[in-house]
C-alpha cells in the first residue's frame, strides 16, 4: 500500500475528520507536482470554508477560489474515482498527433464528445459534477456528485438503485461517503445499497420517499454516524406524508438525528411528528411544499408549522429555519421559549411586516445570528427591524430580498445601520438595493469595514 493510498483509506473511514484531510493536503503539496499542489489548495479552501461564517467575505473568497481550482482540474480528480469504483471514465480528448488524426478522420455524422462526457460541471452550483438523465447503467440513477472538504463525498440519485449498488459499495475505496440524496426511495432500494460501507454517512436526504423506505433505513445497523436527515413525502396521496412522518416518529431515526429538515402542509403531519421526542435536536428546518400556493393553503400550512413548534420540546435547539410560507407574517406571540437558540432564518413573502412579526428577544434569549429574507423590503419594514429590541445584540445578520432605492427606503436602511452594534457585529451580508446606494454603502463600510459583504 502506497502512502497516498493509506491517506485515502484513513480519510474514507472517518469522513468527519477534517484534520486528516489537511494532513493529506500537506502531503500532496510536498510532492511539488502542480496537479497535486492544486489539489492541496482545493482541500484547504473547502475545509476552511466550512468553519468561517457564510456571511463573511472570507467565505466568498474561499468558495470562489475552490470553484476556480475545481473547474480547472476536475477531470484529473474525478477520473481516478471512476476507475476505482467502476464508473465509466470521463472522456478526455486526445492530444498531439493522435488527437489531430481523431479530429481529421472522425465520422462527421457523430458530433465529438464533450470533455468529461458523460459528466459535466454543474452551472448552478460550485463543486458539483452532473450526470444527464438517460445515461445507461450504472449511471441511470446517479444525478450529481458533490465535492466537499476536497473529496467527492456526496451522491444524489433519482430512480431505482439496483444498478448503482456496486459502485456505492466500492465508494470508500476511493473517497469518503458522507452524504446520500435518495429521492423517491423505497425499501428495495435501501436493501440494495445498505452495508458497512455506509458507516461514515452523516447526512441522508429521503425527499419524496415512501414509508417503506424510511422503515428500511431505520432498520439499518450501519448508520452510527448519521446526524442529519431531510424528510419529506411523495404527496400524490394526501395521507402519505402523515404515514411517513408517523413511521419516522416511531423509529430509531427520530432519536438518532440531530439536524432535521421537514416539509409541512397540514395538521395531521404536524401531529404525527409531535408524537415523538425531538428534544435532542440541535437544528431544525421547516418549509412548505411548492404546491402550497393559495391563501387558504398557506394559512393552513403556517398554522400547522406553528402547532408543531409549540408541541415539541426544543430545549437543545441551536438553529431554526422557517422557509417559504412557513414564517409568512407569523406574529410571534405564542411561541415556546427556546433558551439555546443561536441561529434563526425566516422567509417573508409579504410586502411589509411590523416589529410584531419579528421574534421577541424573550423567546430566543441566546439569539446572535439572524437571517431574514423578504419578497420586498419596504421603508416601514426596515424601520421595524431597526427598532427591534434584539438588533444590537446580534453578531451575524443577513438581509436578502428586493427593496426600493427611494429616499424613504434608504433612510430606513440608514436607521438599521445605526441600530447595529459595531462592538458585537462580526458579519453583515446585504443584497437589497436600498443597501447598494452610495450613502448606505459608505456608512456601512465606515462603521463595519470588511465585516460587510455586499451580494
C-alpha positions in Angstrom: 0.0 0.0 0.0 1.4 3.4 -1.0 1.5 6.3 1.4 -1.1 8.1 -0.7 -3.4 5.1 -0.6 -3.1 4.9 3.1 -4.1 8.5 3.5 -7.1 8.0 1.3 -8.2 4.9 3.2 -7.9 6.7 6.6 -10.0 9.7 5.2 -12.6 7.3 3.8 -13.0 5.6 7.1 -13.6 8.8 9.0 -15.4 11.3 6.8 -16.0 13.8 9.6 -12.3 14.1 10.4 -11.1 17.2 8.6 -7.6 17.1 10.3 -6.7 14.0 8.3 -7.6 15.9 5.1 -5.4 18.8 6.0 -2.5 16.4 6.7 -3.2 14.8 3.3 -3.1 18.3 1.7 0.4 18.9 3.2 1.5 15.5 1.8 0.2 16.5 -1.7 1.9 19.9 -1.5 5.2 18.3 -0.6 5.3 16.3 -3.8 5.8 19.5 -5.7 3.7 18.3 -8.7 1.4 21.1 -10.0 -1.7 19.0 -10.1 -1.1 17.8 -6.5 -0.3 21.3 -5.3 -3.6 22.5 -6.8 -5.5 19.6 -5.1 -3.9 20.6 -1.7 -5.1 24.2 -2.1 -8.6 23.0 -3.1 -8.8 20.8 0.0 -7.7 23.6 2.3 -10.1 26.1 0.7 -13.1 23.8 1.1 -12.2 22.7 4.6 -11.7 26.3 5.8 -15.0 27.5 4.1 -16.9 25.1 6.4 -15.7 26.8 9.5 -15.8 30.5 8.6 -19.2 32.2 8.7 -21.1 32.0 5.4 -21.9 35.8 5.6 -18.2 36.7 5.6 -16.1 37.9 2.7 -13.6 35.2 3.6 -16.2 32.6 2.9 -16.9 34.2 -0.5 -13.2 34.2 -1.3 -12.7 30.6 -0.4 -15.7 29.4 -2.3 -14.6 31.4 -5.4 -11.1 30.0 -5.3 -12.3 26.5 -4.7 -14.6 26.9 -7.8 -11.7 28.1 -9.9 -9.5 25.2 -9.0 -12.3 22.7 -9.5 -13.1 24.0 -13.0 -9.5 23.8 -13.9 -8.8 20.3 -12.6 -12.0 18.4 -12.0 -11.3 15.8 -14.7 -7.9 15.0 -13.2 -9.5 14.5 -9.8 -12.6 12.7 -10.9 -11.1 10.1 -13.3 -9.3 8.1 -10.6 -12.5 7.9 -8.6 -14.4 6.5 -11.6 -11.6 3.9 -12.2 -11.6 2.8 -8.6 -15.4 2.4 -8.1 -16.2 1.0 -11.6 -17.9 4.0 -13.2 -17.5 4.8 -16.9 -14.4 7.0 -17.4 -14.9 10.6 -18.4 -14.0 11.5 -22.0 -10.6 13.1 -22.3 -9.8 14.4 -25.8 -6.6 13.0 -27.3 -3.8 15.4 -27.8 -0.8 15.6 -30.2 -0.8 13.5 -33.4 -3.4 11.1 -32.1 -5.8 14.0 -31.4 -5.2 15.5 -34.8 -5.9 12.2 -36.5 -9.0 11.6 -34.5 -10.4 15.1 -35.4 -9.4 14.7 -39.0 -11.0 11.4 -39.7 -13.9 11.3 -37.3 -17.4 10.4 -38.5 -18.9 13.8 -39.4 -22.3 12.4 -38.6 -21.4 11.9 -35.0 -20.6 15.1 -33.1 -17.4 14.9 -31.0 -17.9 14.1 -27.3 -17.5 17.0 -24.9 -14.6 16.8 -22.5 -15.7 14.9 -19.4 -18.7 13.2 -21.1 -21.0 11.6 -19.7 -20.2 14.0 -16.8 -20.3 17.8 -16.8 -19.8 20.7 -14.4 -23.0 22.0 -12.8 -23.7 25.5 -14.0 -25.8 26.4 -10.9 -23.6 25.0 -8.2 -19.9 25.2 -7.3 -18.0 21.9 -7.0 -20.7 19.7 -8.5 -20.5 17.1 -11.2 -23.8 16.5 -13.1 -24.9 13.4 -15.0 -27.6 13.8 -17.6 -30.7 11.7 -17.4 -31.0 8.8 -19.8 -27.4 7.5 -19.4 -27.1 3.7 -19.5 -26.3 1.6 -16.4 -24.7 2.1 -14.0 -25.3 5.9 -14.4 -29.1 5.7 -15.0 -30.0 6.8 -11.5 -27.0 8.9 -10.5 -27.7 12.6 -10.9 -24.8 14.5 -9.3 -21.7 14.2 -7.2 -20.6 17.0 -4.9 -17.0 17.6 -3.7 -16.9 18.8 -0.1 -13.9 19.0 2.1 -11.8 18.4 -1.0 -13.4 15.0 -1.9 -16.4 13.6 -3.8 -18.3 12.6 -0.7 -22.0 13.4 -1.6 -24.0 11.5 -4.1 -27.5 12.3 -5.4 -29.8 9.7 -7.0 -33.2 9.7 -8.7 -34.7 6.3 -9.6 -34.1 2.7 -8.7 -30.7 1.9 -7.2 -30.2 -1.7 -8.3 -27.6 -0.8 -10.9 -25.9 1.7 -8.6 -25.3 -0.7 -5.7 -21.9 -1.9 -6.9 -20.2 1.4 -7.2 -21.8 2.7 -4.0 -20.4 -0.4 -2.1 -17.0 0.4 -3.5 -17.0 4.2 -3.0 -14.9 4.1 0.2 -12.1 2.6 -1.9 -11.5 6.0 -3.5 -13.3 8.6 -1.3 -15.3 9.1 1.9 -19.1 8.7 1.6 -20.6 11.3 3.9 -24.0 12.2 2.3 -26.6 10.5 0.1 -29.6 12.1 -1.6 -32.1 9.3 -2.4 -35.1 10.9 -4.0 -38.1 8.6 -4.1 -36.5 5.8 -2.2 -38.5 2.6 -1.4 -37.5 -0.4 0.7 -35.8 -2.5 -2.1 -33.6 0.5 -3.0 -32.2 0.7 0.5 -31.7 -3.1 0.8 -29.6 -2.9 -2.4 -27.2 -0.3 -1.1 -27.1 -1.0 2.7 -23.9 -2.2 4.3 -20.8 -1.4 6.3 -19.6 1.0 3.6 -22.2 3.4 5.0 -20.7 3.6 8.4 -19.4 7.1 7.8 -22.6 8.5 6.4 -23.5 11.7 8.2 -26.3 13.2 6.0 -29.2 11.5 4.4 -31.9 13.0 2.2 -35.0 11.0 1.7 -37.1 13.6 -0.1 -40.1 12.2 -2.0 -39.6 8.9 -0.3 -42.1 6.3 0.7 -42.9 5.0 4.2 -41.3 1.6 3.4 -38.0 3.4 2.5 -37.9 5.1 5.9 -38.7 1.8 7.6 -35.8 0.1 5.8 -33.4 2.9 6.6 -34.4 2.8 10.3 -33.6 -1.0 10.5 -30.0 -0.5 9.2 -27.2 -1.3 11.5 -24.6 0.8 9.7 -25.7 4.4 10.4 -23.9 5.1 13.6 -22.6 8.5 12.4 -25.8 9.7 10.9 -26.6 13.2 12.2 -28.7 15.0 9.6 -31.9 13.9 7.9 -34.0 15.5 5.1 -37.5 14.1 5.2 -40.5 14.9 3.0 -43.0 12.7 1.3 -44.4 11.9 -2.1 -47.7 14.0 -2.0 -49.5 12.0 -4.7 -51.8 10.8 -1.9 -52.9 13.2 0.8 -52.3 10.6 3.5 -48.8 9.6 2.6 -47.0 12.4 4.3 -48.7 11.7 7.6 -47.9 8.0 7.3 -44.2 8.7 6.5 -43.8 11.1 9.5 -45.5 8.7 11.8 -43.2 6.0 10.7 -40.2 8.2 11.3 -41.6 9.2 14.8 -41.9 5.6 15.8 -38.5 4.6 14.5 -35.0 4.8 15.9 -34.1 7.5 13.4 -36.1 10.0 15.5 -33.8 9.5 18.4 -30.6 9.4 16.3 -30.6 12.5 14.1 -29.5 15.9 15.5 -30.4 18.0 12.4 -33.8 17.6 10.8 -35.3 19.1 7.7 -39.1 18.8 7.2 -41.9 19.8 4.8 -45.3 20.5 6.4 -48.6 21.3 4.8 -51.4 20.0 7.1 -52.2 19.5 10.8 -52.1 15.6 10.6 -48.4 15.8 9.5 -47.5 18.1 12.4 -49.4 15.9 14.8 -47.6 12.8 13.6 -44.3 14.4 14.3 -45.4 15.9 17.5 -46.0 12.4 18.9 -42.2 11.8 19.3 -39.5 13.3 21.4 -37.1 15.5 19.4 -35.5 17.2 22.5 -32.0 16.2 21.3 -32.3 18.2 18.0 -29.7 20.9 17.6 -31.0 22.2 14.2 -34.5 22.2 12.6 -35.6 23.5 9.2 -39.2 23.5 8.1 -40.6 24.5 4.8 -43.9 24.2 3.0 -44.5 22.2 -0.2 -44.1 24.0 -3.5 -47.7 23.0 -4.3 -49.0 25.2 -1.4 -49.9 28.4 -3.3 -53.5 29.5 -2.5 -54.1 31.8 0.6 -56.1 29.2 2.5 -53.4 26.5 1.9 -50.8 28.9 3.0 -52.7 29.7 6.2 -53.2 26.0 6.9 -49.6 25.2 6.4 -48.4 28.1 8.5 -50.7 27.2 11.4 -49.6 23.6 11.1 -46.0 24.6 11.5 -46.7 26.8 14.5 -48.7 23.9 16.0 -45.7 21.6 15.5 -43.2 24.0 17.1 -45.5 24.6 20.1 -45.8 20.8 20.7 -42.1 19.9 20.5 -39.6 20.0 23.3 -36.8 22.0 21.7 -34.6 22.7 24.7 -31.4 21.7 22.8 -32.2 23.5 19.6 -29.4 25.9 18.4 -30.6 26.6 14.9 -34.1 27.1 13.4 -35.0 27.9 9.8 -38.6 28.6 8.6 -38.7 28.8 4.8 -41.1 29.6 2.1 -44.6 30.1 3.6 -43.7 28.6 7.0 -43.0 32.1 8.6 -45.1 34.4 6.4 -46.2 37.2 8.6 -46.3 34.9 11.6 -46.9 37.0 14.7 -44.6 35.7 17.4 -47.0 35.7 20.3 -47.5 32.0 21.3 -44.1 30.6 20.7 -42.3 28.4 23.2 -39.1 29.8 24.7 -36.0 28.2 23.1 -33.3 29.1 25.5 -30.3 27.8 23.5 -31.3 29.0 20.0 -28.5 31.0 18.5 -29.3 31.0 14.7 -32.6 31.9 13.2 -33.6 32.1 9.5 -37.0 33.5 8.5 -38.5 33.9 5.0 -41.2 36.5 4.5 -43.3 36.7 1.3 -45.3 39.7 2.4 -44.7 43.3 1.3 -44.3 44.6 4.8 -44.2 43.5 8.3 -44.1 45.1 11.7 -42.0 44.6 14.8 -44.6 42.1 16.0 -43.6 39.8 13.1 -40.1 39.6 14.3 -39.5 37.3 17.3 -39.2 38.9 20.7 -35.9 38.5 22.5 -37.7 36.7 25.3 -38.4 33.8 23.0 -34.8 33.4 22.0 -32.6 35.0 24.7 -29.4 33.5 23.2 -30.0 34.6 19.6 -26.9 36.0 17.9 -27.2 35.0 14.3 -30.3 36.2 12.2 -31.1 35.8 8.5 -34.2 37.5 7.1 -35.4 37.1 3.5 -38.4 39.2 2.3 -40.1 39.4 -1.0 -39.7 43.2 -0.7 -38.3 45.3 2.0 -40.3 48.5 2.4 -39.1 51.5 4.3 -41.7 50.5 7.0 -40.1 47.0 7.3 -36.6 48.3 7.6 -37.7 50.8 10.3 -39.4 47.9 12.2 -36.2 45.9 12.1 -34.1 48.9 13.2 -36.4 49.3 16.3 -36.3 45.6 17.2 -35.2 45.1 20.8 -32.5 42.5 20.0 -30.9 44.1 17.0 -28.0 45.5 18.9 -27.2 42.0 20.4 -26.6 40.3 17.0 -23.2 39.0 16.0 -24.3 38.0 12.5 -27.0 39.4 10.3 -28.1 38.7 6.7 -30.8 40.6 4.8 -32.0 39.3 1.5 -34.7 40.3 -0.9 -35.9 43.2 -3.0 -36.1 46.8 -1.9 -36.6 50.2 -3.4 -33.9 52.9 -3.7 -36.3 55.7 -2.9 -35.4 58.2 -0.1 -37.7 56.6 2.4 -36.1 53.1 2.0 -32.6 54.5 2.0 -33.5 56.3 5.2 -34.8 53.0 6.7 -31.6 51.3 5.8 -29.5 54.0 7.4 -31.6 53.7 10.6 -30.7 50.0 10.6 -27.0 50.7 10.1 -27.1 52.9 13.2 -29.0 50.4 15.3 -26.4 47.7 14.8 -23.7 47.4 17.4 -20.2 47.6 16.0 -18.7 46.1 19.2 -20.7 42.9 18.7 -21.4 42.6 15.0 -18.9 40.2 13.3 -20.5 39.8 9.9 -23.2 41.6 7.9 -24.4 40.4 4.5 -26.8 42.5 2.5 -28.0 42.2 -1.1 -31.1 44.5 -1.2 -30.9 47.6 -3.5 -31.6 50.0 -0.6 -28.2 49.0 0.8 -26.4 49.4 -2.5 -26.8 53.1 -2.7 -23.6 55.1 -2.3 -24.6 56.8 1.0 -25.6 53.5 2.7 -22.6 51.5 1.4 -20.3 54.3 2.6 -21.9 54.3 6.1 -21.7 50.5 6.3 -18.1 50.4 5.3 -17.2 53.2 7.7 -18.9 51.6 10.6 -18.1 47.9 10.0 -15.2 47.8 7.5 -14.6 44.4 5.9 -17.1 42.8 8.1 -19.7 43.8 5.5 -20.4 41.6 2.5 -22.5 43.0 -0.4 -24.3 40.5 -2.5 
